[in-house]
Amino acid sequence: MITISCWLYTLAEACPVQANVSVGKPIQVYTLGKSIQMANFLVASIPRQSRRRLSGSGQRGAATSPQRRAAPAPAPQPRPFTHIPGPLALPMLRHSAYVLPRIGNFHHSVGLGLLEGLRSRYGDLVRLAKASRKRPVLYVFDPDIMKEVYESKVTQPPQWEHSPLHEQRRHTANQHTSQRYLAQTALSMFYQLSLHAAQQQRAHDEVSWSAAARAAGAPHHSCTRLPYLRACANEALRLFPVTGGVVRRSTEEMVLAGYEIPAGVDIVLAHGITSKDEKQWGRGKSFIPERWCSEGWEPLRATRAHPTSSKPFGERCPASGVVSNMLAALATRVLDRYRLEWHGPAPTVAIAGVNKLQPPYYFVLQNAS
């Protein structure tokens, strides 16, 4: 193999030319063209593998230097609780000024309509700094944030020791709870069926088939399933939930949706609003029992909605299972004999411990035969 020093020496001896200078001594001048030709010839004579080693030696040396890694970006700091949007509390009137006739922004809204107005104006988190004399209130309208609150270990249901309604709630909490839930659920379902003749006809047919199967000696469990009737009840509860939401109170400081939540804040999870959210349900304000059935249209399926978007009985209510069974028995007797019609204006909903459809009720019962 020809070394670098060898071919450089050969290149220096190539193609000499005599030239005279002022001092009279001859010097060696090399023609550039012949020198380049000689260099190309010498490089071509070097084996290919040797040329690869010579050309790559400098790159390997440069690759040994350590590579610098970019430093991780710092985690974003949570924003203060006061940065959560919400209506300002006015002196003396506090937030009551917003619902006063003529001058209030929400004077035309009551109950769940007021919460819908707050959400459309301020977003999924709304802060009421002075909703009461002692503690602020935070309204949550996003199912993902609701899930964070449920899974948090620093929130718990509030104790209303100092509330003037505490004694009344304590005495009536376990008295006729199932009956009240059943009555409101039945009224909601019968009201919706009276407005939708096609759904009422399908529920009536299911009840008739169940009665005929029971008379023919079919097993009892197969005659009492009534899946479409239960779907009607679930859809009515979604539109008219028994409770408008769940209240949790923060016991320690926590971070929620990027905001610092201090201890002692009442967090209202407004399930009555998210149960009709178009993003979760699709045609959320329409009565569509088929969304709860296995053959329902996929874009409107109830399984597509977030699990916490609809909780008509609140959090882990023991009356939910009892009400569904009692409602099936009641609806079977009513729909087997009568056709329901509604002749009058839409009912109003009173927001209380249990949401109630206010009388009068304009039901008209027609004989099914």
C-alpha positions in Angstrom: 0.0 0.0 0.0 1.3 3.4 -0.9 1.5 5.7 2.1 0.5 9.3 2.2 4.1 10.5 2.6 5.2 8.4 -0.4 2.7 9.8 -2.8 3.2 13.4 -1.5 7.0 13.0 -2.2 6.2 11.7 -5.7 3.9 14.6 -6.3 6.7 17.0 -5.3 9.1 15.5 -7.9 6.6 15.6 -10.7 6.9 17.8 -13.8 9.6 20.3 -13.0 10.0 23.4 -15.2 13.0 25.7 -15.3 12.3 29.4 -14.6 14.6 32.4 -14.1 14.2 35.0 -11.4 15.9 38.2 -10.5 18.6 36.7 -8.5 19.6 34.5 -11.4 19.0 31.1 -9.6 16.8 28.5 -11.2 13.8 27.3 -9.1 11.4 24.4 -9.6 7.9 25.4 -10.8 5.3 22.8 -11.1 2.5 22.9 -13.6 -0.9 22.6 -11.9 -2.5 20.5 -14.5 0.0 17.7 -14.4 0.1 17.8 -10.6 -3.6 17.2 -10.4 -3.4 14.3 -12.9 -0.6 12.7 -10.8 -2.6 13.1 -7.6 -5.7 11.5 -9.1 -3.5 8.6 -10.4 -2.0 8.0 -7.0 -5.3 8.1 -5.2 -6.8 5.6 -7.7 -3.9 3.3 -7.0 -4.8 3.1 -3.2 -7.1 0.1 -2.4 -10.8 1.0 -1.9 -10.9 -0.4 1.7 -7.9 1.7 2.7 -9.5 4.8 1.3 -12.6 4.2 3.4 -10.5 3.9 6.5 -8.6 7.0 5.7 -11.8 9.0 4.9 -13.8 7.8 7.9 -11.1 8.2 10.6 -11.9 11.8 11.2 -15.6 11.2 11.5 -15.2 8.4 14.0 -13.1 10.8 16.2 -15.8 13.5 16.0 -18.6 11.0 16.9 -16.9 10.2 20.2 -17.9 13.5 21.7 -21.0 13.2 24.0 -24.3 14.5 22.7 -26.2 17.1 24.7 -29.8 16.3 25.6 -32.4 19.0 25.9 -33.5 19.7 29.4 -37.2 18.8 30.2 -39.7 21.6 30.1 -40.8 22.7 33.6 -44.2 21.6 34.7 -46.9 24.4 34.4 -47.8 26.0 37.7 -51.4 25.8 38.8 -53.3 29.1 38.5 -54.9 30.7 41.5 -58.5 30.0 42.5 -59.5 33.6 41.8 -58.6 33.2 38.1 -61.6 30.9 37.6 -64.2 32.8 35.6 -67.5 33.7 37.2 -69.9 36.5 38.0 -68.7 39.2 40.3 -70.4 39.5 43.7 -72.0 43.0 44.1 -72.1 44.7 47.4 -75.0 43.7 49.7 -76.9 42.0 46.9 -74.0 39.5 46.2 -75.0 37.3 43.3 -78.8 37.9 43.7 -78.6 40.9 41.4 -78.1 38.6 38.4 -81.5 37.1 38.8 -83.5 40.3 39.6 -86.2 41.2 37.1 -85.3 43.4 34.2 -81.8 44.2 35.4 -80.3 40.8 35.9 -78.5 38.9 33.2 -80.3 35.6 34.2 -83.6 37.0 35.3 -85.4 34.8 32.7 -83.7 31.6 34.0 -84.7 29.4 36.9 -83.4 26.1 38.2 -81.3 24.2 35.7 -81.8 27.0 33.2 -79.8 29.3 35.4 -76.9 26.7 35.4 -77.1 26.4 31.6 -76.7 30.2 31.4 -73.7 30.2 33.6 -72.0 27.5 31.6 -72.7 29.1 28.2 -71.3 32.4 29.5 -68.3 31.4 31.6 -67.4 27.8 30.6 -67.0 24.4 32.2 -65.8 25.9 35.6 -67.7 28.7 37.2 -66.7 30.3 40.5 -69.1 32.1 42.8 -66.9 33.8 45.3 -69.6 34.8 47.7 -72.5 32.5 47.0 -73.0 32.1 50.8 -71.8 33.9 53.9 -69.1 31.4 54.7 -67.7 29.6 51.7 -67.3 30.0 47.9 -69.0 27.6 45.4 -67.4 26.0 42.3 -69.7 24.7 39.6 -68.4 21.9 37.4 -69.9 21.2 33.9 -67.3 18.8 32.5 -67.5 15.1 33.0 -63.8 14.5 33.0 -63.4 17.1 35.8 -66.3 15.5 37.7 -64.4 12.2 37.5 -61.3 13.9 39.1 -63.5 15.1 42.0 -65.0 11.7 42.6 -61.6 10.0 42.6 -60.0 12.7 44.8 -59.4 11.7 48.4 -59.6 15.3 49.7 -63.3 15.8 49.0 -66.3 14.5 50.8 -70.1 15.2 51.0 -70.8 18.3 53.1 -72.4 18.2 56.4 -75.2 20.8 56.7 -75.0 21.2 60.5 -75.6 24.9 60.5 -78.2 24.9 57.7 -81.8 25.9 58.8 -83.1 22.9 56.7 -80.7 20.5 58.4 -83.3 19.1 60.8 -85.9 18.7 58.1 -83.5 16.9 55.9 -82.4 14.7 58.7 -85.9 13.6 59.5 -87.1 13.2 55.9 -83.9 11.7 54.4 -85.1 8.1 55.0 -88.8 8.6 55.0 -90.6 7.7 51.7 -87.5 8.3 49.7 -88.2 5.5 47.3 -91.9 6.7 46.9 -90.8 10.2 46.0 -88.3 9.0 43.5 -90.8 6.6 42.0 -93.5 9.3 41.7 -91.2 11.8 40.0 -89.7 9.2 37.6 -93.1 7.9 36.7 -94.4 11.4 36.0 -91.4 12.2 33.8 -91.7 9.0 31.8 -95.5 9.3 31.4 -95.1 12.9 30.3 -92.5 12.0 27.6 -94.6 9.0 26.4 -97.7 11.2 26.1 -95.8 13.5 23.7 -94.3 10.7 21.6 -96.9 8.4 20.2 -94.5 6.0 18.4 -92.5 5.3 21.6 -95.7 4.9 23.6 -97.0 2.4 21.1 -93.8 0.3 21.3 -93.9 0.3 25.1 -97.6 -0.7 25.0 -96.8 -3.6 22.6 -94.0 -4.8 24.9 -96.4 -4.8 27.9 -99.1 -6.6 25.9 -96.6 -9.3 24.7 -95.4 -9.7 28.3 -98.9 -10.2 29.6 -99.7 -12.7 26.8 -96.5 -14.6 27.5 -97.3 -14.8 31.2 -100.8 -16.1 30.4 -99.3 -18.7 28.2 -97.1 -20.0 31.0 -93.8 -18.5 30.1 -91.1 -18.2 32.9 -91.7 -15.3 35.2 -88.2 -13.7 34.6 -88.7 -13.6 30.9 -92.0 -11.8 31.3 -90.7 -9.1 33.6 -87.6 -7.9 31.7 -89.3 -5.2 29.6 -86.1 -3.8 28.2 -87.8 -1.0 26.1 -89.9 0.1 29.1 -86.7 0.4 31.2 -85.1 2.3 28.3 -88.0 4.8 28.5 -87.4 5.2 32.2 -83.7 5.8 31.7 -84.3 8.3 29.0 -86.9 10.2 31.1 -84.4 10.2 34.1 -81.7 11.6 31.8 -84.0 14.5 30.7 -85.6 15.1 34.1 -83.1 13.8 36.8 -84.3 13.3 40.3 -81.4 15.4 41.5 -79.7 18.2 39.6 -76.2 17.4 40.8 -73.9 16.3 43.6 -72.1 18.5 46.1 -68.6 17.7 47.4 -66.6 19.8 49.8 -62.8 20.1 49.6 -61.2 19.2 52.9 -57.6 20.1 51.8 -56.0 22.2 49.0 -56.2 20.4 45.7 -55.5 21.1 42.0 -58.4 20.7 39.6 -58.2 21.4 35.9 -55.1 23.5 36.4 -56.5 25.6 39.2 -55.7 25.7 42.9 -58.8 24.9 44.9 -58.5 25.8 48.6 -60.0 23.9 51.4 -63.7 24.5 52.3 -65.0 25.0 48.7 -68.4 23.5 47.8 -67.9 21.8 44.5 -71.2 21.3 42.7 -71.2 18.6 40.0 -74.0 19.7 37.7 -75.1 16.3 36.3 -78.5 17.8 35.4 -76.7 19.9 32.7 -74.2 17.3 31.4 -77.0 14.7 31.0 -78.3 16.8 28.1 -75.0 17.8 26.7 -74.9 17.5 22.9 -71.2 16.5 22.8 -71.9 13.6 25.1 -75.3 12.4 24.0 -76.2 13.7 20.5 -79.6 15.3 20.3 -79.3 15.5 24.0 -82.6 17.3 24.6 -84.7 14.8 22.6 -86.5 11.8 24.0 -84.9 8.8 22.3 -85.3 5.6 24.4 -83.6 3.6 21.6 -80.2 5.0 22.7 -80.4 2.6 25.8 -81.2 -0.4 23.6 -78.7 -2.8 22.1 -80.2 -2.2 18.6 -79.9 1.6 18.9 -78.2 3.8 16.4 -74.5 3.9 17.2 -73.9 7.7 17.1 -76.7 8.1 19.8 -75.8 5.1 22.0 -75.8 5.8 25.7 -72.6 3.9 26.0 -70.8 6.6 24.0 -71.4 9.2 26.8 -69.0 9.7 29.7 -70.0 7.5 32.7 -70.3 10.6 35.0 -72.3 12.7 32.6 -75.6 11.4 33.9 -76.3 10.5 37.5 -80.1 11.0 38.0 -80.1 9.7 41.6 -76.9 11.3 42.6 -73.8 9.4 43.9 -74.5 5.7 44.9 -78.1 6.2 45.8 -79.6 2.9 47.2 -83.0 3.8 45.9 -82.0 3.6 42.2 -82.5 -0.2 41.9 -85.7 -0.2 43.9 -87.2 2.5 41.8 -86.6 0.8 38.5 -88.3 -2.4 39.6 -91.3 -0.5 41.1 -91.5 1.7 38.0 -91.7 -1.4 35.7 -94.6 -2.8 37.6 -96.5 0.6 37.7 -95.9 1.3 34.0 -97.1 -2.2 33.1 -100.5 -1.6 34.7 -101.0 1.9 33.3 -99.9 1.2 29.7 -101.8 -2.1 29.6 -105.1 -0.3 30.1 -104.7 3.3 28.9 -103.2 5.5 26.2 -101.6 8.7 27.6 -102.1 12.2 26.1 -101.0 15.6 27.4 -103.3 18.5 26.8 -101.7 21.6 28.2 -98.5 23.6 28.5 -95.2 22.0 29.5 -94.7 21.5 33.2 -92.2 23.4 35.3 -89.5 21.8 37.3 -89.0 22.9 40.9 -85.4 22.6 42.1 -85.3 21.1 45.6 -83.8 18.1 47.4 -85.7 16.1 44.8 -86.6 17.8 41.5 -90.4 17.9 41.1 -92.7 18.4 38.1 -95.0 21.0 39.4 -98.8 20.6 39.1 -101.2 20.9 37.5 -100.8 17.8 35.3 -102.7 17.8 32.0 -102.8 14.0 31.5 -105.7 12.5 29.5 -106.2 8.8 29.8 -107.8 7.0 26.9 -108.8 3.3 27.0 -106.2 1.2 25.3 -108.9 -1.0 23.7 
